[in-house]
Structures are given as C-alpha cells and as structure tokens.
Amino acid sequence: MTYFELALIHLATVVPAFILGTFLLLARKGSTRHKRLGAVYLVLMFITSWVTMFMSAEVGPRFLHHFGWIHLLSILTIITVPLSWNFARRKNIKGHRFTMMALYFGGLIIAGSFAFTPGRMLHGWIFT
C-alpha cells in the first residue's frame, strides 16, 4: 500500500473520529447513545492509530528508518483505547474520563496540530 493510500485511510478514520470525539466530549455522558457512539469512536481511533504505524515519518528525525516522534502518539492511542474501554466496562469513571481526555487531546488535538505543520502532506494539501 502506498503512503498516499495509507494517508487517505488515515483521514477517512481520523476526521469522523474527531467529529464524533468532539460531540462525545460535549454531550451528556452515560446514555445508551454515548456508549454506542463511544464504541464507534474507539474503533475509529484504534484503526487510525494502527494505520499511522505503517506510515513512515517524513519530517524530523527517524528511528529505524521509519518511525518519528509522532509515532509515540500512535502508541499512546493503541494503549489508551483498550484501557479506556476496560475502565468503562468496569464502571471506573475516573479512569475512563482520564484515558478518554488523553486520547482526545493527545491522539487528535496534538497529533492533528503536527499534521498541519510545514513539510507534512496535509499541510501541502491544504495550504499550497
């Protein structure tokens, strides 16, 4: 699969995850709708984080000729998704809230901000 195809899959999962995550952050918690949409959000985030692991870092230093610093946020997401799911199932609201906030801000806001920096593909698509 080419880098471009991986980027399209990543965008196809991360954009709805961002919209859904923002809605879930602002909406009433604990309802059946929240639980169902939350499950969709977690699946989208899990898929998008795994896709990024196959995308080589194109900006900044690389490790093993592939991974960059941004991949640490992908690892954070891969770990945080099942943790958050488990916290919710065990009704550990504090743990669930903490992991979901880390997932949203680390996996979407911070990583998304990096995606718009010069030299990255998304920056080129939008600003040039």
C-alpha positions as YAML, in Angstrom:
chain: A
units: angstrom
residues:
- id: 1
  name: MET
  ca: [0.00, 0.00, 0.00]
- id: 2
  name: THR
  ca: [1.38, 3.41, -0.88]
- id: 3
  name: TYR
  ca: [1.90, 6.27, 1.57]
- id: 4
  name: PHE
  ca: [-0.85, 8.19, -0.22]
- id: 5
  name: GLU
  ca: [-3.35, 5.31, 0.20]
- id: 6
  name: LEU
  ca: [-2.45, 4.98, 3.88]
- id: 7
  name: ALA
  ca: [-2.93, 8.74, 4.29]
- id: 8
  name: LEU
  ca: [-6.39, 8.51, 2.74]
- id: 9
  name: ILE
  ca: [-7.37, 5.65, 5.08]
- id: 10
  name: HIS
  ca: [-6.00, 7.64, 8.00]
- id: 11
  name: LEU
  ca: [-8.04, 10.70, 7.03]
- id: 12
  name: ALA
  ca: [-11.15, 8.57, 6.45]
- id: 13
  name: THR
  ca: [-10.95, 7.35, 10.05]
- id: 14
  name: VAL
  ca: [-9.48, 10.33, 11.90]
- id: 15
  name: VAL
  ca: [-11.87, 13.01, 10.56]
- id: 16
  name: PRO
  ca: [-15.05, 11.19, 11.71]
- id: 17
  name: ALA
  ca: [-13.25, 10.29, 14.96]
- id: 18
  name: PHE
  ca: [-12.54, 13.98, 15.57]
- id: 19
  name: ILE
  ca: [-16.15, 14.96, 14.89]
- id: 20
  name: LEU
  ca: [-17.52, 12.12, 17.00]
- id: 21
  name: GLY
  ca: [-14.99, 12.70, 19.78]
- id: 22
  name: THR
  ca: [-15.87, 16.39, 19.97]
- id: 23
  name: PHE
  ca: [-19.57, 15.54, 20.13]
- id: 24
  name: LEU
  ca: [-18.99, 12.94, 22.85]
- id: 25
  name: LEU
  ca: [-16.84, 15.35, 24.84]
- id: 26
  name: LEU
  ca: [-19.66, 17.90, 24.87]
- id: 27
  name: ALA
  ca: [-22.70, 15.59, 25.09]
- id: 28
  name: ARG
  ca: [-24.35, 14.01, 28.11]
- id: 29
  name: LYS
  ca: [-22.41, 11.01, 29.41]
- id: 30
  name: GLY
  ca: [-23.61, 7.53, 30.31]
- id: 31
  name: SER
  ca: [-26.56, 7.22, 27.94]
- id: 32
  name: THR
  ca: [-27.02, 4.33, 25.53]
- id: 33
  name: ARG
  ca: [-26.22, 6.74, 22.67]
- id: 34
  name: HIS
  ca: [-23.00, 7.78, 24.42]
- id: 35
  name: LYS
  ca: [-21.96, 4.15, 24.86]
- id: 36
  name: ARG
  ca: [-22.68, 3.18, 21.26]
- id: 37
  name: LEU
  ca: [-21.07, 6.26, 19.73]
- id: 38
  name: GLY
  ca: [-18.16, 5.86, 22.14]
- id: 39
  name: ALA
  ca: [-17.58, 2.32, 20.86]
- id: 40
  name: VAL
  ca: [-17.54, 3.61, 17.26]
- id: 41
  name: TYR
  ca: [-15.13, 6.38, 18.30]
- id: 42
  name: LEU
  ca: [-12.77, 3.89, 19.95]
- id: 43
  name: VAL
  ca: [-12.80, 1.61, 16.89]
- id: 44
  name: LEU
  ca: [-12.05, 4.58, 14.61]
- id: 45
  name: MET
  ca: [-9.20, 5.73, 16.84]
- id: 46
  name: PHE
  ca: [-7.76, 2.22, 17.06]
- id: 47
  name: ILE
  ca: [-7.83, 1.78, 13.29]
- id: 48
  name: THR
  ca: [-6.38, 5.21, 12.60]
- id: 49
  name: SER
  ca: [-3.53, 4.68, 15.08]
- id: 50
  name: TRP
  ca: [-2.59, 1.33, 13.53]
- id: 51
  name: VAL
  ca: [-2.66, 2.82, 10.03]
- id: 52
  name: THR
  ca: [-0.19, 5.51, 11.10]
- id: 53
  name: MET
  ca: [2.25, 2.86, 12.27]
- id: 54
  name: PHE
  ca: [2.68, 1.87, 8.61]
- id: 55
  name: MET
  ca: [3.22, 5.49, 7.50]
- id: 56
  name: SER
  ca: [6.88, 6.44, 7.69]
- id: 57
  name: ALA
  ca: [7.88, 9.71, 9.30]
- id: 58
  name: GLU
  ca: [8.62, 12.22, 6.57]
- id: 59
  name: VAL
  ca: [9.58, 15.16, 8.80]
- id: 60
  name: GLY
  ca: [12.20, 15.29, 11.55]
- id: 61
  name: PRO
  ca: [14.44, 12.56, 12.87]
- id: 62
  name: ARG
  ca: [13.58, 8.95, 12.15]
- id: 63
  name: PHE
  ca: [14.18, 5.82, 14.18]
- id: 64
  name: LEU
  ca: [14.77, 2.52, 12.42]
- id: 65
  name: HIS
  ca: [14.42, 4.45, 9.14]
- id: 66
  name: HIS
  ca: [10.66, 4.63, 9.64]
- id: 67
  name: PHE
  ca: [9.34, 5.92, 12.98]
- id: 68
  name: GLY
  ca: [9.29, 9.52, 14.11]
- id: 69
  name: TRP
  ca: [8.32, 11.29, 17.31]
- id: 70
  name: ILE
  ca: [4.70, 11.47, 16.17]
- id: 71
  name: HIS
  ca: [4.51, 7.67, 16.30]
- id: 72
  name: LEU
  ca: [4.67, 7.95, 20.10]
- id: 73
  name: LEU
  ca: [1.17, 9.43, 19.94]
- id: 74
  name: SER
  ca: [0.07, 6.43, 17.86]
- id: 75
  name: ILE
  ca: [1.45, 4.12, 20.54]
- id: 76
  name: LEU
  ca: [-0.33, 6.19, 23.21]
- id: 77
  name: THR
  ca: [-3.58, 5.68, 21.28]
- id: 78
  name: ILE
  ca: [-3.05, 1.94, 20.78]
- id: 79
  name: ILE
  ca: [-2.55, 1.56, 24.54]
- id: 80
  name: THR
  ca: [-5.23, 4.04, 25.63]
- id: 81
  name: VAL
  ca: [-8.14, 2.66, 23.57]
- id: 82
  name: PRO
  ca: [-8.36, -0.75, 25.29]
- id: 83
  name: LEU
  ca: [-7.60, 0.84, 28.68]
- id: 84
  name: SER
  ca: [-10.47, 3.27, 28.28]
- id: 85
  name: TRP
  ca: [-12.83, 0.54, 27.11]
- id: 86
  name: ASN
  ca: [-11.88, -1.59, 30.10]
- id: 87
  name: PHE
  ca: [-12.35, 1.31, 32.54]
- id: 88
  name: ALA
  ca: [-15.83, 1.97, 31.12]
- id: 89
  name: ARG
  ca: [-16.81, -1.71, 31.36]
- id: 90
  name: ARG
  ca: [-15.68, -1.83, 34.99]
- id: 91
  name: LYS
  ca: [-17.52, 1.44, 35.70]
- id: 92
  name: ASN
  ca: [-14.25, 3.16, 36.66]
- id: 93
  name: ILE
  ca: [-15.48, 6.61, 35.58]
- id: 94
  name: LYS
  ca: [-12.34, 8.46, 36.74]
- id: 95
  name: GLY
  ca: [-10.05, 6.14, 34.79]
- id: 96
  name: HIS
  ca: [-12.33, 6.24, 31.75]
- id: 97
  name: ARG
  ca: [-12.55, 10.03, 31.82]
- id: 98
  name: PHE
  ca: [-8.77, 10.41, 32.16]
- id: 99
  name: THR
  ca: [-7.94, 8.00, 29.34]
- id: 100
  name: MET
  ca: [-10.58, 9.48, 27.04]
- id: 101
  name: MET
  ca: [-9.25, 13.00, 27.62]
- id: 102
  name: ALA
  ca: [-5.70, 11.77, 26.94]
- id: 103
  name: LEU
  ca: [-6.93, 10.03, 23.80]
- id: 104
  name: TYR
  ca: [-8.79, 13.09, 22.52]
- id: 105
  name: PHE
  ca: [-6.14, 15.68, 23.30]
- id: 106
  name: GLY
  ca: [-3.05, 13.55, 22.65]
- id: 107
  name: GLY
  ca: [-4.34, 11.46, 19.78]
- id: 108
  name: LEU
  ca: [-6.40, 14.09, 17.99]
- id: 109
  name: ILE
  ca: [-5.55, 17.64, 19.04]
- id: 110
  name: ILE
  ca: [-1.77, 17.37, 19.49]
- id: 111
  name: ALA
  ca: [-1.17, 14.86, 16.68]
- id: 112
  name: GLY
  ca: [-3.59, 16.80, 14.45]
- id: 113
  name: SER
  ca: [-1.69, 20.01, 15.11]
- id: 114
  name: PHE
  ca: [1.53, 18.33, 14.00]
- id: 115
  name: ALA
  ca: [-0.21, 17.19, 10.80]
- id: 116
  name: PHE
  ca: [-0.70, 20.81, 9.75]
- id: 117
  name: THR
  ca: [2.97, 21.82, 10.16]
- id: 118
  name: PRO
  ca: [5.04, 22.68, 7.07]
- id: 119
  name: GLY
  ca: [6.57, 19.68, 5.34]
- id: 120
  name: ARG
  ca: [3.73, 17.33, 6.17]
- id: 121
  name: MET
  ca: [1.38, 16.01, 3.48]
- id: 122
  name: LEU
  ca: [-1.78, 17.54, 4.96]
- id: 123
  name: HIS
  ca: [-0.15, 20.96, 5.16]
- id: 124
  name: GLY
  ca: [0.72, 20.67, 1.48]
- id: 125
  name: TRP
  ca: [-2.81, 19.61, 0.51]
- id: 126
  name: ILE
  ca: [-4.48, 22.45, 2.37]
- id: 127
  name: PHE
  ca: [-2.06, 25.39, 2.24]
- id: 128
  name: THR
  ca: [-0.40, 25.09, -1.15]
...
